[in-house]
Amino acid sequence: MQLFPVCGILHVVNHAWLIVHMQNRRNLSSVVTRAYDPGSNVWIEFRWPSTTTYTSSLRSSHSTTLYMVTASKFSFSTDPLHETWHEAVAPQIWRIDPTVAIVGSYVIVAGGAYDFEEDPLPVELYDMASPCWAECQALHVVLRNSAAASWLSVDVLDQKMYILDKQSGNLCWFDPNTKIWSHTCGTLTLRPDPSIYFSFFAFAGEPLLLVGLMGDPENAKSLGIWEVNYDGFDCEEI
């Protein structure tokens, strides 16, 4: 039986629980959710009534959002344990590994276009209040070779979606109200140590934390953590 995990984080009182959704790729409807409570050092298993039809692989590029996409349907869930699912028509552009995050009432789907699409950088926005899809300003051109979720770290704060290129350190952020991207691409990268070869980031409340591996993929020498001032993007090592 092939089981593939999708992970997320659930904040419970003073602890952050690790949530793991296990899906059988030979039987997509077979999904088990387990949560690890570090406070009691135990795993808890959740099984939901079969009210959701799992028609494709579970995916996640942000810890609070779980989604499935087919050629005709886009399904997403935002509640902490993903008991409830919402359905919409699929985005206009077919994608295999997009970066997906929810900001307020907006679902943002960025990059990850299939090989036969001419542009790997398209961005679409789904407004749950309308509901409808709208095309937005594309990702910055420097992300052309890393526009898939596998190469990008994403988080949400202050009604904006932030994405970081894990290899180059290029940083962009998107305002769904204006449908416009802002970026430091080409002018500033989150590379407080030049030996960082892979990094990701997350907001821990207000502070933006950057985690970086230093050395090279064949010989990781150390791991560093920095707090980032996201007004000027100055980094202070923790």
URRA-V202069 format. One record per residue. N is the residue number from 1. OMEGA is omega as a letter, one per 20 degrees, with the letter a starting at -180 (none if undefined). D_FIRST is the distance of its C-alpha to the first C-alpha in Angstrom with 1 decimal. Layout:
n = [N,N]
omega = [OMEGA,OMEGA]
d_first = [D_FIRST,D_FIRST]
//
This chain:
n = [1,2,3,4,5,6,7,8,9,10,11,12,13,14,15,16,17,18,19,20,21,22,23,24,25,26,27,28,29,30,31,32,33,34,35,36,37,38,39,40,41,42,43,44,45,46,47,48,49,50,51,52,53,54,55,56,57,58,59,60,61,62,63,64,65,66,67,68,69,70,71,72,73,74,75,76,77,78,79,80,81,82,83,84,85,86,87,88,89,90,91,92,93,94,95,96,97,98,99,100,101,102,103,104,105,106,107,108,109,110,111,112,113,114,115,116,117,118,119,120,121,122,123,124,125,126,127,128,129,130,131,132,133,134,135,136,137,138,139,140,141,142,143,144,145,146,147,148,149,150,151,152,153,154,155,156,157,158,159,160,161,162,163,164,165,166,167,168,169,170,171,172,173,174,175,176,177,178,179,180,181,182,183,184,185,186,187,188,189,190,191,192,193,194,195,196,197,198,199,200,201,202,203,204,205,206,207,208,209,210,211,212,213,214,215,216,217,218,219,220,221,222,223,224,225,226,227,228,229,230,231,232,233,234,235,236,237,238]
omega = [a,r,r,a,r,a,r,a,r,r,a,a,a,a,r,r,r,r,r,r,a,a,r,a,r,r,a,a,r,a,r,r,r,r,r,r,a,r,r,r,r,r,r,a,r,r,a,r,a,r,r,r,r,a,r,a,r,a,r,r,r,a,a,a,r,a,r,r,r,a,a,a,r,a,a,a,a,a,a,a,r,r,a,r,r,a,r,r,a,r,a,a,a,a,r,a,a,r,a,r,r,r,a,r,a,r,a,r,a,r,r,a,a,a,a,r,a,a,r,a,a,r,r,a,r,a,a,r,a,i,r,r,r,r,a,r,a,r,r,a,a,r,a,a,a,a,r,a,a,a,a,r,a,r,a,r,r,r,r,r,r,r,a,r,a,a,a,a,r,a,r,r,a,r,a,r,r,a,a,r,r,a,r,a,r,a,a,r,r,r,a,r,a,a,r,r,r,a,r,a,r,r,r,a,r,a,r,a,r,r,a,r,a,a,r,a,r,a,r,a,a,r,a,r,a,r,a,r,a,r,r,r,r,a,r,a,r,none]
d_first = [0.0,3.8,6.3,9.9,12.9,16.3,19.1,22.5,25.6,27.3,30.9,31.8,35.4,35.9,32.3,29.6,26.2,23.1,20.7,17.0,15.0,11.2,9.8,6.6,8.0,7.2,8.9,11.3,13.1,10.6,12.2,13.2,16.3,17.6,21.0,22.6,26.3,28.2,31.3,29.9,27.1,24.5,21.2,21.4,18.6,19.5,18.3,20.3,21.6,20.0,22.9,21.1,19.6,16.9,17.8,16.6,14.9,16.3,18.8,21.5,24.4,26.4,25.4,27.0,25.6,22.2,22.2,20.7,22.7,23.0,26.1,27.7,26.5,26.1,24.7,25.2,25.3,27.8,28.0,26.8,23.8,23.2,23.9,26.1,25.5,28.2,28.2,30.4,30.9,29.2,31.3,33.7,32.2,28.7,26.7,23.4,23.7,26.6,27.9,28.0,30.0,32.1,35.7,37.6,37.2,36.0,32.6,33.0,30.9,32.0,31.3,28.0,29.5,27.9,29.6,31.8,33.4,36.8,36.5,33.5,35.3,35.6,35.5,35.3,35.9,35.0,37.6,36.2,39.9,40.8,38.0,38.0,36.8,39.4,39.5,40.4,41.8,39.3,37.9,40.4,40.6,40.0,36.3,35.9,33.7,31.6,31.4,27.6,26.0,24.4,28.0,29.5,29.8,30.8,32.5,35.0,38.4,41.7,40.5,39.4,36.2,36.3,34.2,34.5,33.7,31.7,33.5,37.0,37.6,38.9,39.0,39.3,39.6,39.7,41.9,40.5,44.0,45.7,42.6,43.9,42.3,44.1,43.3,44.4,43.1,45.7,47.9,45.8,42.4,40.7,41.1,43.2,42.6,42.8,40.4,37.4,34.9,32.1,32.5,31.3,33.2,33.1,35.8,36.3,38.6,41.5,41.0,38.9,37.1,36.2,34.0,34.4,33.3,36.3,36.7,34.5,30.8,31.4,33.4,32.9,36.0,36.0,34.8,37.3,37.4,40.2,41.5,42.5,45.4,44.1,47.7,48.7,45.4,47.0,44.6,45.4,43.4,42.0]
//
